[in-house]
Amino acid sequence: MVRVVAALLVLTMLTGCGRVRESNFNPFNWFGGGRDNGNAAQQVEGEVNPLIPRSRESIFRRNEDNDHYTGRLVAAVTAVRIDQRQGGILLQADGRTVRQGAYDVRLVLRPDTAGTPTHVYELKAQQPTNRGLGAEATRNVTAGLALTTQDLLGVNSIEIVAEGNSRAVRP
């Protein structure tokens, strides 16, 4: 008796599969499936799609455009460190700003020193002008830059420049 009831239940469920396939009870229909609706807009040549990035970006590296960077030199460089890494170095510079609240701190290579044996980097930051001076600890900033061995070919020293001083290290 139990087998007959189970068989009838299975047959009843199977006959309803045709209707369930198209209904909202089917979990495969919950997110729209992958159907082609035929009304997709065609991409016109030269048209820019804002959803597609122009260049490949990564969560580990951002594409920096130093030509349009509006940061100003920090007041002083307090320390410079070089950590050897596989395939290059990690250059880190600590500095101090005049006012607290600095952000987007960068090491920017001076273009006129790119081919010379001494690379000069400016320690710059976006610095608000309407903030208070604050304690010295609230004005400390740090910037880092990964340089490959190809970037360092022919480089004898690296100089970090601030508004009031500069520090040099050898890679």
Buried (B, 14 or more C-beta within 10 A) or exposed (E): EEEEEEEEEEEEEEEEEEEEEEEEEEEEBEEEEEEEEEEEEEEEEEEEEEEEEEEEEEEEEEEEEEEEEEBBBBBBBBEBEBEEEEEBBEBBBBBBBBBBBBEEBBBBBEEEBEEEEEBBBBBBBBBEEEBEEEEEEBBBBEBEBBBEEEBBEEBEEBBBBBBEEBBBBEB
